[in-house]
């Protein structure tokens, strides 16, 4: 079902290049973007493409809500990494954030995001599919670089894909590290790159990574994504292949990522 887009779009921006790419694409297509920036690492770049950028911590929920209302935002997109460890580390939450956490039945990814979506709907704000403004970044099926997988690696990919889907069904994580049909690590709260680090330390060299969408992936949040930093982590810990789910995964800076992978004999493929 298509949705009519407002000229003014809200953006809740975590870290990384995805929020910047979304803001850039939206601006180039004639949209005004108002950003709530939750990370300092891309704030300067966001200002190039957004008419306004507000600097808030993730726990400042009341300020975020009031800003969205004051700016008359009716549609917004959540995109960019916000560490799942925030809840564990207990940063400073305002009163509204504390109230939300008390009301949330579970604190896994989907439960938190669905709760936020519902709360935003109550004040007239619709959360959009993350891919609307960045469909050009979705990974097509096939081997993306020059390095081809071996039969043994393809067997690991098949097994790892099945396990990753089962983990996604439980809303635990989207990635697994595998070697010789043995699971070295399953992504949990630490995120993909740290999962790679943990798994490769166990598997030593030549481990592979499989990253997939959840079986019932809600495209409004947590669509799987990777990029150059992931491939650099793989090189550091001697991983040799990453397989992602085709047409369901975002790849930032495709050319730079694939060039780096080719130079370091790393297979990048989408299945």
LINJOWO-V275033 format. One record per backbone hydrogen bond with DSSP energy under -0.5 kcal/mol. CO is the residue of the C=O (numbers start at 1). NH is the residue of the N-H. If there is no record, write none. Layout:
BEGIN
CO|NH / CO|NH
END
This chain:
BEGIN
3|5 / 7|9 / 7|32 / 9|34 / 10|77 / 11|13 / 11|36 / 12|14 / 12|79 / 13|38 / 15|81 / 17|21 / 18|22 / 19|23 / 20|24 / 21|25 / 22|26 / 23|27 / 24|28 / 25|29 / 26|29 / 26|31 / 27|30 / 32|9 / 33|35 / 33|51 / 33|52 / 34|11 / 35|37 / 35|54 / 36|13 / 36|38 / 37|56 / 42|46 / 43|47 / 45|48 / 45|49 / 46|49 / 46|50 / 52|35 / 54|37 / 54|56 / 57|60 / 59|61 / 59|94 / 60|64 / 61|65 / 62|66 / 63|67 / 64|68 / 65|69 / 66|70 / 67|71 / 68|73 / 69|72 / 74|126 / 75|10 / 76|128 / 77|12 / 77|79 / 79|14 / 81|15 / 83|86 / 84|87 / 84|88 / 85|89 / 86|90 / 86|91 / 91|93 / 94|98 / 95|99 / 96|100 / 97|101 / 98|102 / 99|103 / 100|104 / 108|112 / 109|113 / 110|114 / 111|115 / 112|116 / 113|117 / 114|118 / 115|119 / 116|120 / 117|121 / 118|122 / 119|123 / 120|123 / 120|125 / 121|124 / 126|76 / 126|128 / 129|132 / 131|134 / 134|137 / 135|138 / 137|251 / 139|247 / 142|144 / 142|270 / 150|154 / 151|155 / 152|156 / 153|157 / 154|158 / 155|159 / 156|160 / 157|161 / 158|162 / 159|163 / 160|164 / 161|165 / 162|166 / 163|167 / 164|168 / 165|169 / 166|170 / 167|172 / 168|171 / 174|212 / 175|187 / 176|210 / 177|184 / 177|185 / 178|208 / 179|182 / 182|179 / 182|184 / 185|177 / 188|191 / 191|195 / 192|196 / 193|197 / 194|198 / 195|199 / 196|200 / 197|201 / 198|202 / 199|203 / 200|204 / 204|207 / 207|240 / 207|241 / 208|178 / 209|243 / 210|176 / 211|245 / 214|217 / 217|219 / 218|221 / 219|130 / 220|78 / 224|250 / 226|252 / 227|230 / 227|231 / 228|232 / 229|233 / 230|234 / 231|235 / 232|236 / 233|237 / 234|239 / 235|238 / 238|206 / 240|267 / 241|209 / 242|269 / 243|211 / 244|246 / 244|271 / 245|248 / 249|139 / 250|226 / 250|252 / 253|257 / 254|258 / 255|259 / 256|260 / 257|261 / 258|262 / 259|263 / 260|264 / 261|266 / 262|265 / 267|242 / 268|144 / 268|145 / 269|244 / 270|142
END
